Amino acid sequence: MQTGVNACLQRCLSAAFERARGNVARAQQLLAQEQDSPVSYSTLTRWVREAGLRTPPKPAGEYILGPGEEMQHDTSPHQITLGDKTMTAQCAGLVLSCSRRLFIQYYPRYTRFEAKQFLLEAARFMEGTCPVCIIDNTSVMVASGAGENAVMAPEMAAFARTLGFEFRAHRVGNPDRKGRIERNFSFIETNFLPGRHFGNFDDLNRQALAWCREVANARPKRSLGMSAEAAYLIEKPRLQPLLCRRNMRSPVCCSFVHVQPPLYEVAIIRKYFVSNQPVLHGALTVN
């Protein structure tokens, strides 16, 4: 610690660092909320270096991607607390590979139904899509095969086409190919989750969206020389516009509709016109 920092403040810093699960930026936020004398980020990082609390990561290579070329999607199981109940939830994330703009949401499970809901919300958040979305070999998207031989589930491939992109699975054992989203999950666990309280999934996802806007995409990135949000303004004109911008919740476009608060999947949809009035016929599957 730097000279002049008293023992009481040292204890506060140590406690905040532990609660933040080793994330300096989150520890700084906690201290700013709880202490009358916030500690600067440079002081915290110097203390971490001097204490030897971190091992510098080894670089694994880098993919150079231009604006609007590619996005990456993945999920990760996270331990969360809703009210007084601790549970494992699936954190779904999508990132634009060039600008690093991030969008996340949480779900109690992640099936093809939740995947469609998430991807639609992510596309709306980004106000467009890239033509390629890199994924792993999850059975949620992949029907058979793996890597370059992966065959996507027809319903997921068709859904992706309505949003203007196609899935592409990376080679088995090569998670670094989608490292831009992989690295974010560690950041989420150490910066978003610590020190926050959630009443339910709606509350959790509202806070996750605010965190994406106010923290994850607003913080400067050394590799970009700017924030993800600033880089997004450069990338945005290269994104493919959404095909169903005027009616993003149409069942023909999305394969699910709103019936009161929940989402219900439409298994079979046909659209008829009787006396000039549209009538939807199909089977509703409650998920």
KAFEN-V828491 format. One record per pair of residues at least 6 apart in sequence whose ideal C-beta (glycine too) atoms are under 7 Angstrom apart, sorted by the first residue. I is the first residue (numbers start at 1). GAP is how many residues later the second one is. If there is no record, write none. Layout:
BEGIN
i=I gap=GAP
i=I gap=GAP
END
This chain:
BEGIN
i=1 gap=9
i=1 gap=46
i=2 gap=41
i=2 gap=44
i=12 gap=19
i=12 gap=23
i=13 gap=26
i=13 gap=34
i=16 gap=11
i=16 gap=14
i=16 gap=15
i=17 gap=10
i=19 gap=11
i=19 gap=175
i=19 gap=176
i=20 gap=6
i=20 gap=7
i=20 gap=10
i=20 gap=170
i=20 gap=174
i=20 gap=175
i=21 gap=168
i=21 gap=169
i=21 gap=173
i=22 gap=31
i=22 gap=168
i=23 gap=167
i=23 gap=168
i=24 gap=20
i=24 gap=21
i=24 gap=24
i=25 gap=166
i=26 gap=164
i=26 gap=165
i=26 gap=168
i=26 gap=169
i=27 gap=17
i=28 gap=11
i=28 gap=13
i=28 gap=16
i=30 gap=165
i=31 gap=7
i=31 gap=8
i=32 gap=6
i=48 gap=6
i=60 gap=116
i=60 gap=119
i=61 gap=115
i=65 gap=32
i=65 gap=33
i=66 gap=32
i=67 gap=31
i=67 gap=167
i=67 gap=168
i=67 gap=171
i=68 gap=62
i=68 gap=167
i=68 gap=170
i=68 gap=171
i=69 gap=28
i=69 gap=29
i=69 gap=61
i=70 gap=27
i=70 gap=60
i=70 gap=62
i=70 gap=64
i=71 gap=23
i=71 gap=24
i=71 gap=25
i=71 gap=26
i=71 gap=58
i=71 gap=59
i=71 gap=62
i=72 gap=23
i=72 gap=25
i=72 gap=61
i=72 gap=62
i=72 gap=106
i=72 gap=108
i=72 gap=109
i=73 gap=21
i=73 gap=60
i=73 gap=62
i=73 gap=108
i=74 gap=19
i=74 gap=61
i=74 gap=62
i=74 gap=104
i=74 gap=107
i=74 gap=108
i=75 gap=15
i=75 gap=16
i=75 gap=17
i=75 gap=35
i=76 gap=15
i=76 gap=109
i=77 gap=11
i=77 gap=13
i=78 gap=11
i=78 gap=13
i=78 gap=111
i=78 gap=115
i=79 gap=7
i=79 gap=9
i=80 gap=7
i=80 gap=9
i=80 gap=26
i=80 gap=113
i=80 gap=118
i=80 gap=124
i=81 gap=117
i=82 gap=116
i=82 gap=117
i=82 gap=118
i=82 gap=122
i=83 gap=116
i=89 gap=17
i=89 gap=18
i=89 gap=19
i=90 gap=16
i=90 gap=17
i=90 gap=19
i=90 gap=20
i=91 gap=13
i=91 gap=15
i=91 gap=94
i=91 gap=97
i=92 gap=12
i=92 gap=13
i=92 gap=15
i=92 gap=18
i=92 gap=26
i=93 gap=9
i=93 gap=10
i=93 gap=11
i=93 gap=88
i=93 gap=91
i=93 gap=92
i=94 gap=9
i=94 gap=28
i=95 gap=6
i=95 gap=7
i=95 gap=85
i=95 gap=86
i=95 gap=89
i=96 gap=30
i=96 gap=34
i=96 gap=136
i=96 gap=139
i=97 gap=83
i=98 gap=137
i=99 gap=129
i=99 gap=132
i=99 gap=133
i=99 gap=135
i=99 gap=136
i=100 gap=80
i=100 gap=121
i=100 gap=124
i=100 gap=128
i=100 gap=131
i=101 gap=25
i=101 gap=116
i=101 gap=127
i=101 gap=128
i=101 gap=131
i=102 gap=82
i=102 gap=110
i=102 gap=114
i=102 gap=115
i=102 gap=126
i=103 gap=19
i=103 gap=22
i=103 gap=23
i=103 gap=109
i=104 gap=84
i=104 gap=104
i=104 gap=108
i=105 gap=13
i=105 gap=16
i=105 gap=100
i=105 gap=103
i=106 gap=95
i=106 gap=98
i=106 gap=99
i=106 gap=102
i=107 gap=7
i=108 gap=93
i=110 gap=30
i=111 gap=29
i=112 gap=28
i=112 gap=41
i=112 gap=43
i=112 gap=44
i=113 gap=143
i=113 gap=152
i=113 gap=174
i=115 gap=25
i=115 gap=41
i=116 gap=43
i=116 gap=138
i=116 gap=139
i=116 gap=140
i=117 gap=139
i=117 gap=146
i=119 gap=44
i=120 gap=128
i=120 gap=134
i=123 gap=6
i=123 gap=40
i=123 gap=119
i=124 gap=124
i=126 gap=113
i=127 gap=109
i=127 gap=112
i=128 gap=108
i=128 gap=111
i=128 gap=112
i=128 gap=113
i=128 gap=114
i=129 gap=34
i=129 gap=35
i=129 gap=36
i=129 gap=110
i=129 gap=111
i=130 gap=35
i=130 gap=109
i=131 gap=34
i=131 gap=35
i=131 gap=109
i=132 gap=33
i=132 gap=34
i=132 gap=36
i=133 gap=27
i=133 gap=32
i=133 gap=34
i=133 gap=35
i=134 gap=34
i=134 gap=36
i=134 gap=43
i=134 gap=44
i=135 gap=6
i=135 gap=32
i=135 gap=34
i=136 gap=33
i=136 gap=34
i=136 gap=39
i=136 gap=42
i=137 gap=9
i=137 gap=10
i=137 gap=13
i=137 gap=32
i=137 gap=35
i=141 gap=11
i=141 gap=12
i=141 gap=15
i=141 gap=26
i=142 gap=8
i=142 gap=9
i=142 gap=10
i=142 gap=11
i=142 gap=27
i=143 gap=8
i=143 gap=9
i=143 gap=10
i=144 gap=7
i=145 gap=6
i=146 gap=23
i=146 gap=26
i=147 gap=22
i=147 gap=23
i=147 gap=24
i=147 gap=25
i=150 gap=19
i=152 gap=15
i=156 gap=11
i=157 gap=10
i=159 gap=96
i=160 gap=6
i=160 gap=7
i=162 gap=81
i=162 gap=82
i=162 gap=91
i=163 gap=79
i=163 gap=80
i=164 gap=76
i=164 gap=78
i=164 gap=79
i=170 gap=7
i=170 gap=8
i=171 gap=6
i=175 gap=7
i=191 gap=24
i=192 gap=16
i=192 gap=19
i=196 gap=11
i=198 gap=6
i=198 gap=9
i=217 gap=10
i=217 gap=11
i=217 gap=12
i=218 gap=9
i=218 gap=11
i=219 gap=8
i=220 gap=6
i=220 gap=7
i=221 gap=6
i=221 gap=7
i=224 gap=7
i=242 gap=6
i=244 gap=6
i=244 gap=9
i=247 gap=6
i=248 gap=6
i=249 gap=8
i=249 gap=9
i=251 gap=6
i=251 gap=15
i=251 gap=18
i=251 gap=29
i=252 gap=17
i=252 gap=19
i=255 gap=10
i=255 gap=11
i=256 gap=7
i=256 gap=8
i=256 gap=9
i=256 gap=10
i=257 gap=7
i=257 gap=9
i=264 gap=20
i=264 gap=21
i=264 gap=22
i=265 gap=20
i=265 gap=22
i=266 gap=16
i=266 gap=18
i=267 gap=15
i=267 gap=16
i=267 gap=18
i=268 gap=14
i=268 gap=15
i=269 gap=11
i=269 gap=13
i=270 gap=11
i=270 gap=12
i=271 gap=7
i=271 gap=9
i=272 gap=7
i=272 gap=9
END
